[in-house]
Amino acid sequence: MPPLIEAAPRPNSPEARDKAHVVHGLTNLRQHLDRGPLMIESGKGVFVRDAQGNDYLEGMSGLWCISLGFGEQRLVNAASRQMEKLPYYHLTNHRSHGPVVELATKLIEIAPVPMSHVWFASTGSEANDCAARLAWYYWHARGEPQRRKFIAHTRSYHGNTIATASLSGVGYVHEQFGLPLPGFLHVECPDFYLGGRDGETEEQFSQRLLASIETLVQAEGPDTIAAFYTEPVMSSAGIVVPPAGYLDGLQALLKRHDILLVADEVVTAFGRTGAMFGTTTMGLVPDMIVCAKGITSAYFPLSAVLINARVYQAMLEQSDQLAVFGLTMTYSGHPVGTAVAREAIRIYEDDGIVAHARAMEAVLQGALRDELAGSAIIGQIRGRGLLAGVQLVASREPKRLFDPALKVGPRIAAAAERHGLFIRAIGDIIAICPPLIISTSEIKTLTTRLARAVKEVEATL
């Protein structure tokens, strides 16, 4: 592709006003004042275009979310129709509306395990936060209000509310915020490549981690644990696919101690792993499923918590005793968001998007292996569906990681941007999460541009 076009910002340009007034998350705020924003003006399919006319292949679906790509007119039309008919209404005091009923009915129909009811919010963070509150509500109803603690994995990300940041196992959402709160516990990330010991099999690794979870539960007291949160495939940990036996053993442990299981499917639901839900891909049977992002393909902020019958029955009984269910949000079940989500699910089904994502897994994994075969800094390529991770290493044998100060992953991500590709560096893991509509030829473009970026940075090491 031709070199990127750059232009100095004018004093009153959008770039200058952005620096003056906008706070950017996951960004070095001081550096942002120096470099300014990259202004994205339009998108079509799997590509976006900046203000200078440069095109980029969006290899991360934005923030893991625009699964149906840019410019999907059916979603635009669904939003427009609903805005004209009923642009807003709420779900309190027995009120409802057609789109939320249609979406809830469809979600229960396609749920990977039997579910009973759906709670709606606006973001994945809110939905995970609500699932935690529902767990507390459940245990109060069961007469065990002392069950207040939650367990999640290190390196996990479950959101940015106070509770979900505490659930998350990454330092950047804790540092300088006084988090995590007490009662939010973390166990080792099931990353066999980085965490396995010499000579240890995947099964042995899984058993060792499960034994450590059992030890933690016993130390804290099984009757103090409300729920365990896990993603089917851990996206923000670097596309970690739990090894053989781990999730089965985890579910057996939770069942033994009567601990609720919450599947965080904010990233993995709606085809991302090659099935409609990642719980199907990985064989989970959760009590609650949290989804967002792909539910509307990011065309409108919406999230949902799917709740099974035993949790809902306790909610029903408790709210009857208290005269009200005390959880509400202004935009819960927003009519525009639910209309867009219902149309998105229709597209996933009618256009065979989930089957396409499943078929593209082999294409993406194969292209990554082919394009990166000549690099000495690739330790592992892994993933499920159209979710892939590339582990960078200083040496494969013996396995040795880069000094974090070298920032190899971020440098590759920056080089990829110069080559017209957006990816994400999670430390020294490259995350890839393209729109589910990506074609074989576009995967080739993605992997070719990534290989150029890897080669460029590798030459400087």
C-alpha positions, 0 to 999 in steps of 0.5 A: 500500500502507498505511504500514509498521508499525514498533515499538520493539524490546524489551530482550530481543527478537530485534532486540536480540539480533541487534544483540548477537551477529550479524555481517551481511555487506554491511552497515555494522556501526556503522549496524546497531547503531543501526538494527537488523535488519529481521526477516523471518518468513515468505514465500509466492510472491514476497512476504515478511512482516516481524515487524510484518506488513508485506509486501514483494515480493522483487525480488531473490530474496533474494540472486539465489537463491530462483528458485521463490519461497517456500513451494514445498512440493515442495522442502520434501517432498523435503528431509523425505523425504531427511532421514528416509532418509539425512540425511548421507553423504560422497563420500570413499573410494568412498562414494556415495548415490542422490541425488548420482548422480541429480543428477549424471546430470541435470546432465550431461544438461541441460548446455548444452555437452558435460560429463563429470563434476560436483564438488559443494560448498555455496556459489557461492564454494566452487564457484568456488574449487574450479574454480580449484584444478581448473584448477591441477590440470589444468595440473600434469597437463599438465606446465605447473605455471607456469600459475597466473594467473587473469583476470576482469573489473573489477566482477565478483563471484565469491565471498568465499573468499580465491581468489574474492575475489581473482578478484572485481573489486570493492573492497569484498572487497579493502579491508582484507583484503590482497587480491587475491593476486598472480596474479589479474588484471583486465580492463575490464568489458564495459559499453558504456553506461559504457565506450564512447567517443564515436562508438564502436560496440559492435563497436569497443568489443569489439575495443578490450577484446579488444586490451587482453586480448591485450596483458595476456596477452602481457605476463604470458606466455600460458603463465602463465595458467590460466583466464579467469572470466566470467559470461554476464551480469554480475550484480553488475556491474549486469546487464551484457550483453556487447556484440556480438562480445565473448564470441565474440572472447574465446573465440577469444583463449582458444582461441588461447592454450590458456587454460581458460574458466570460466563462473560461472553461480552467478546465471544458471543454471537459467532466470534468463536465459530459458534453462536456462543463461546459456551458451546465452543468450550462446553460451559454450562453457566448460571448466567451469560453476559453478552454485549458488543456483537449483540448489536455489532456495536451499532448501538450500546446494548448488553444483556445478562441471560439468567437461568431458572434457579437464579430467576426463581430466587429473584422472583421470591425475593422481590415479592418479599421486598415488594420491588426488585431494586435494580434498574437503569434508565436505558435498560432494554432501550427500544432502539438498541433492542431493535438493532440487536434483533436485526443483528441476530437475524443477519447472523442467522440469515447470512450464515455468519456463524458458519462463515466464522467457523470456516474462517478459523482454519483460513486465519490460523493457516495464513498466520502460520504461513506469513509468520513462518520465517520469524524467529520471534513467534512462539505460538499462534492460537485461537478459536473462530475469528479470534486469534493470538500471536505470542511473541518470544525472544527465544522459542527453545529454550522459551524466553520472553522479551524484556517488557521494557523493549515493548516489542508488542506495542512496536509491532502494533504501531508498525502495523498501523503504518502498514494500514492494519489495526491490531492490538498488543496485549503486552507481547501478545498480538490480538486479532479479532476482525469483523466476522464478515471478513473474506479469505482475500481480506485475511490474506491482506491482514496477515501480509500487513502483519508480517511486514510489521513483524519483520520491520520490528524484528530487524531492530531487535 
